[in-house]
Every structure is written in C-alpha cells, then in structure tokens.
Amino acid sequence: MRKYISFLVVISALVGGCTADKPEIRVQRFGSVTGLKPEKLDYYKELHADAWPAVLETIRECNIQNYSIYLQQLGDEYYLFSYFEYTGDDFEADMKRMADDPDTQRWWKETDPCQLPLDDDGVWTTMEEVFHTD
Amino acid sequence: MRKYISFLVVISALVGGCTADKPEIRVQRFGSVTGLKPEKLDYYKELHADAWPAVLETIRECNIQNYSIYLQQLGDEYYLFSYFEYTGDDFEADMKRMADDPDTQRWWKETDPCQLPLDDDGVWTTMEEVFHTD
C-alpha cells in the first residue's frame, strides 16, 4: 500500500451499511496481489498471525477496515491477495500517514523482504474489480 | 461456490459491525481463486458488469454479502479472485439452495465455460487466510 497507490484509480465505491443511526460512510474497496518468496512463507504467516498492535492501530487510524490477506500457490509460485476497505476521504494522505509511522516502517522492514512484487510500481499491485454486490 | 464447499473448512470468523441496534451477526469471510480463459475475458467482464438481478437476489437470499471479484494477469495466465462474506448459520445448505436455483444454474452455464479451475475439487479454490483485522 505505497508507491503504487499514487497511480491508483479507485474503480469502485459503495455506501456502507448501518446508515440508520449514523451518517453514510463511503467505502472504497481494494483488491491487491503480490508474490511471496517460498523460503519466507512460514515467517510471513508467523508475523501476520500475531501482527503488531501498533501496526493494526495505524491501519485503523488511516481509515482502513475489514483487511484480509490470503495465501495461494499458483503453479510453482506463491501469491498473497489482499482485500481491504477505505472509509476516509483522502486515500493518498492516509497512505502517506501510514508510511510515515515508525512502527509501520519497522513492520515493512520485516514483510517487504518476504514479498516478490509483480512490477516496479510498488509492493502490491491493485487488481481490477470486475464484479461487486453488497 | 459449489462442490469444493463440501470440503471447506471455515478458517475465520468475525463479529459483524452495526451491533448497537440489532443482534450481532457472525460473518465468515471467504477468499477464492480460479483461472479465466483469455478468450473469455471480455465476455466474463461483460456478464459481471451487468449481473442478472435474479442471480444477485439469490446470492442475498443465501446469506452472501459484500461479494467482489477481481481480475489479474499473472505471467501468461489470467486469474479471478473473489471475496465474500457469509452471514447465515448453514453454509452448505445455503450453497445447495443457490445451486438449486434455476436462474443461478443458467448463470453458471454462462460463467463456468469462461473459467479454468485450479483443480478437480470445484469451480473456485478457497485460499488460506493469513491475516485479518476488522
């Protein structure tokens, strides 16, 4: 969730539920993918099974919610697929805020070496949404 | 969302939001993947850009919500990644109900030939969740 973000075109948005008792929340959904080094598979899973509280707190402070990461082997390669929802009104500013957080920077020093980005645009590649229903 | 479901182990659950004014809803998240035939890419996108209302209604009736499908090319192959949430209390029964719906069966007659399942267990392969934060 960094450099590629600056190139990002948000391709979908939906109105959050639970609107009866509070203002509507605009939710932007993001599906992303990156590679995972086979030799780092166990360490990546171990890290994420017990993610650092300060990192989780920053995720929430940056208006990211309902954030999941999935692991899948395709052929001989391993891939990570993420899904999250953004509820703020300035995605780039919130992603910069996240990138400036010292704990998040330390976390990324652990996770980045595990990953094999698909291209030079960033750590994660945003996928094209082709379907959504609330 | 069919045959493989019967082998499915639900690896995660969370309490849905919006609990202040109604009972808590247990939400099970599913991330899945399948292949897409390159020659069917345009037709698959066209179908899902205007999905049949009866199919969407059945999805909701079967307690599926917040359902997205993403498209991504990895190497020379195309893949579809889905994320959805199940809010019912009998997933296999709801998936059978979906599979028994005539409109859904007609829909799958259009979509199944577009896809390249990863294995013989079903149309979609469930991925391993390695991280989640609400």
Contacts between the chains, C-beta under 8 A, distances in Angstrom:
chain1	res1	chain2	res2	distance
A	12	B	68	7.8
A	17	B	17	7.8
A	17	B	18	6.0
A	18	B	17	6.2
A	18	B	18	3.4
A	20	B	21	6.8
A	21	B	20	6.8
A	21	B	21	5.8
A	29	B	68	5.9
A	31	B	68	6.5
A	31	B	70	3.8
A	31	B	81	6.3
A	31	B	83	6.8
A	33	B	72	5.4
A	33	B	74	7.4
A	33	B	81	7.3
A	44	B	130	7.0
A	45	B	130	5.1
A	48	B	130	5.0
A	48	B	131	3.8
A	49	B	130	7.4
A	49	B	131	7.8
A	51	B	131	6.5
A	51	B	133	7.0
A	56	B	133	5.1
A	59	B	133	6.1
A	60	B	133	7.7
A	65	B	134	6.5
A	66	B	134	6.4
A	67	B	131	7.4
A	67	B	132	6.9
A	67	B	133	5.1
A	68	B	12	7.8
A	68	B	29	5.9
A	68	B	31	6.5
A	68	B	83	7.2
A	68	B	129	5.9
A	68	B	131	6.5
A	68	B	132	4.6
A	69	B	129	7.3
A	69	B	130	5.3
A	69	B	131	3.9
A	69	B	132	7.6
A	70	B	31	3.8
A	70	B	127	3.8
A	70	B	128	6.3
A	70	B	129	5.6
A	70	B	130	6.8
A	71	B	127	6.4
A	71	B	128	4.7
A	71	B	129	8.0
A	71	B	130	4.8
A	72	B	33	5.4
A	72	B	125	7.3
A	72	B	127	4.4
A	72	B	128	7.1
A	74	B	33	7.4
A	74	B	74	6.4
A	74	B	77	7.6
A	74	B	79	6.9
A	74	B	118	7.3
A	75	B	75	7.9
A	77	B	74	7.6
A	79	B	74	6.9
A	80	B	130	7.5
A	81	B	31	6.2
A	81	B	33	7.4
A	81	B	81	5.2
A	81	B	127	6.5
A	83	B	31	6.9
A	83	B	68	7.2
A	83	B	83	4.4
A	118	B	74	7.3
A	125	B	72	7.3
A	127	B	70	3.7
A	127	B	71	6.4
A	127	B	72	4.4
A	127	B	81	6.5
A	128	B	70	6.3
A	128	B	71	4.7
A	128	B	72	7.1
A	129	B	68	5.9
A	129	B	69	7.3
A	129	B	70	5.5
A	129	B	71	8.0
A	130	B	44	7.1
A	130	B	45	5.1
A	130	B	48	5.0
A	130	B	49	7.3
A	130	B	69	5.4
A	130	B	70	6.7
A	130	B	71	4.8
A	130	B	80	7.5
A	131	B	48	3.8
A	131	B	49	7.8
A	131	B	51	6.6
A	131	B	67	7.5
A	131	B	68	6.5
A	131	B	69	3.9
A	132	B	67	6.9
A	132	B	68	4.6
A	132	B	69	7.6
A	133	B	51	7.0
A	133	B	56	5.1
A	133	B	59	6.1
A	133	B	60	7.7
A	133	B	67	5.1
A	134	B	65	6.5
A	134	B	66	6.4
